[in-house]
Amino acid sequence: MTHPRILALGTANPRHRFTQEEIYRMAGYQSPHILEIFLHSDIDYRHLYIDPENYSRDETSDQLNARFLRGAMEIGCLATRRCLIDAGLSGRDVDLFGLCARASRAARPDAGRRDLLGELLHR
């Protein structure tokens, strides 16, 4: 009898990293008081799934959710591939896949059971 076990872990972040001041400016804030909040948050950088060349503050909720889902699939699959490589396995060797992610509830559309996951894992 074999016992379930964790063989490897994989992590990934969005490729673009922003300072708090960059995020403040991207959001369109102008208040020096708000800037102080950003700069004194004890956070140096944030990795966001935003292309700085094409970012628009006028993004609709549907566009934001679509961008979130694209990013969740890209980053999730990258972390999964890294995990499988570290374990010396392929996607076909896995019986159970577990995922732990952190995002605020308001900003997190459902990314579960995406048909795309299997396709991206086998690239």
N, C-alpha and C positions, 0 to 999 in steps of 0.2 A: 504494500500500500504506500502510495506517495502522499506527502502532506503538502498542502498549498504553501507557497512561500513567495516572498518578494525577491526577485532575482536582480532587479536593477531599477533605477529611477531616472527619469529624464525631465529636464527643465527647458524652458524657452521663454524669451521675452520679445515684445515687439522690437523691430530693428532700430526704430528712431527713439532717441533719448532727448529729453527736454529739461532745461532748468526750470525752476519755479517762475523766474522772471519771464522766460520765453512763453510759458503757458499763460501767464498773466496777460502778456501782450497779444497772444493769439486769441484769447477770449474777448479782447476788446475793452478790457477794463482801463480806466484812466485815473481812478481815485488813488492817491498816495496811501490812504488808509488801508485799502484793499491790498495794495502792493506789500505793505508791511506784514499783513497776515500771511501772504504767500511766502515772503522771505524769512519769516520767523516760525515756520512750520516744522523745522528740523527735518525737512526733506530736501535733499540736494538735487535729485533728478527723478524724473518719472519716465518710464518707457510707455509710449502710447502708440496705438495702431492708427497713426495719422501720417500721411505723406505731407511733409511741410511744403512741398512744391505745389500741391493741389488742394490744400486745406481751405475750407470755406466756412465761415461762421454762420452762413445762411443754410446750412444743411438741415433738411427736414428730419422729422423723427424716423420716417421710413428709411431715409438714406443713412442716418446714424445707425439704425438697427442692422441694415444690410452691411455696412462697414464693420460693425462689431462682429457679425457672424462670419464674414470673410476672414477677419483677423483671428477669431477664435478657432476656426478650422485650420488656418495656416500655422498658428502657434501651437495648437494642440497636436497637430500631426507632426510638426518638427520635434516637439518634446517626446512624442511616442516613438518616432524613428530613432532618436538618440537613445532612448531606453532600450529598444530592441537591439540596436547595434551593441550597446554596452553588455547586454545579456547574451549576445551571440545568437539571437533568434530572428525569425521572420514573423510577420503577422499571422501566418498560418499555424504557428506553434503555440499561439496564445488561446487559452480557454476562457479567460475572464480578463476584462480590461477595466481598470479603475481610474478615475480622474478626480483630482482635487484642484479647484480653481477658486480664485477670490476676485469678486467684483461686487459693487454695491447692488442691492436688489433692484433699485430703480433703473440702473444702467445695464441690466443684464437680461437681454432677451433669451429665450430658451434655445440653447445650442445642442440639446440632447437629441440622440437618435438621428443624426444627420446622415443621409445616404452617402454623402460625399466622403465621409471619414474612411471607409474601406478603400475607396478608389485612391485617395491621397496616400494612405499608408503603404500601398503596394507599388508606389513609383520607384 
